[in-house]
Every structure is written in C-alpha cells, then in structure tokens.
Amino acid sequence: MEKEEIKVTSLEKEIIELIAHEVPNKEIAKILCYSQRNIEHQISKLFYKFGVQTRVGLIIATISMGLLDLSKIKKVI
C-alpha cells in the first residue's frame, strides 16, 4: 500500500518545527505574528490532516513521512 502524500503549507511547516522544539502555542503565535487562537486552529487542522490527536503524534507522523528532519531539531535544556 502506498503512503498518501500530505501537502503542508510554509506556515504549517513552521508551526510543526516550532512544536518539535517544544514551543507553546502562545509563543508560536508571537514568533509567527498570529493570534494564539489562529495558531490553535492551524494545529487542529494539522491534527486532522495527519490523523493524529496530540502534538507528539503530529511530530511522529511528520518524521515518518519525511516532512521533518530530526537532525535539525535541537533540544534546549
């Protein structure tokens, strides 16, 4: 069975990368100059698009589909 290709916008990609860096929604909104409500809506759309229910599920799905490169994710301690 072939994997279905999921297309993401540049905004969605930025949101996914920030989620992978454990940035909270409020900070994502500030960084991207959107309202927190808009960011929450975008994340809900991403959950639906990828068929997941959590931020962790979203990251796992994007890594497994090759949309997120783990080597570019830096853990800040």
C-alpha positions as CSV (number, residue, x, y, z in Angstrom):
1,M,0.0,0.0,0.0
2,E,1.4,3.4,-1.0
3,K,1.7,6.3,1.5
4,E,-0.7,9.1,0.7
5,E,1.2,12.3,0.2
6,I,0.2,15.1,2.5
7,K,1.0,18.6,1.4
8,V,1.8,21.2,4.0
9,T,2.0,25.0,3.6
10,S,5.0,27.0,4.6
11,L,3.1,28.2,7.7
12,E,2.2,24.7,8.7
13,K,5.8,23.6,8.3
14,E,6.9,26.5,10.6
15,I,4.3,25.5,13.2
16,I,5.4,21.8,13.0
17,E,9.1,22.8,13.5
18,L,8.2,25.0,16.5
19,I,6.1,22.3,18.0
20,A,9.1,19.9,17.6
21,H,11.1,22.4,19.6
22,E,8.5,22.3,22.3
23,V,7.4,25.9,21.9
24,P,4.0,26.5,23.4
25,N,1.1,27.8,21.3
26,K,1.3,31.3,22.9
27,E,5.0,31.6,21.9
28,I,4.3,30.2,18.4
29,A,1.7,32.9,17.9
30,K,4.2,35.6,19.0
31,I,7.0,34.3,16.8
32,L,4.8,34.0,13.7
33,C,2.8,37.2,14.4
34,Y,-0.6,35.4,14.5
35,S,-3.2,35.3,17.3
36,Q,-3.0,32.4,19.7
37,R,-6.5,31.4,18.5
38,N,-5.3,31.2,14.9
39,I,-2.4,29.0,15.8
40,E,-4.6,26.7,17.8
41,H,-6.9,26.5,14.8
42,Q,-3.9,25.7,12.5
43,I,-2.7,23.0,14.9
44,S,-6.2,21.4,15.0
45,K,-6.2,21.4,11.2
46,L,-2.8,19.7,11.2
47,F,-4.1,17.0,13.6
48,Y,-7.0,16.3,11.3
49,K,-4.8,16.3,8.2
50,F,-2.3,13.8,9.7
51,G,-5.0,11.8,11.5
52,V,-3.4,12.4,15.0
53,Q,-4.7,13.6,18.3
54,T,-1.6,15.0,20.0
55,R,1.4,17.2,19.3
56,V,3.6,14.1,19.8
57,G,1.5,12.2,17.3
58,L,2.0,15.1,14.8
59,I,5.7,15.0,15.2
60,I,5.9,11.3,14.8
61,A,3.8,11.4,11.7
62,T,5.8,14.2,10.1
63,I,9.1,12.5,10.8
64,S,7.8,9.1,9.4
65,M,6.6,10.9,6.2
66,G,10.0,12.7,5.8
67,L,8.5,16.1,6.3
68,L,10.5,16.8,9.4
69,D,14.3,16.2,9.8
70,L,15.1,15.1,13.3
71,S,18.7,16.2,12.9
72,K,17.6,19.8,12.7
73,I,15.7,19.6,16.0
74,K,17.8,20.9,18.8
75,K,16.8,20.2,22.4
76,V,17.2,23.3,24.6
77,I,17.9,22.5,28.2
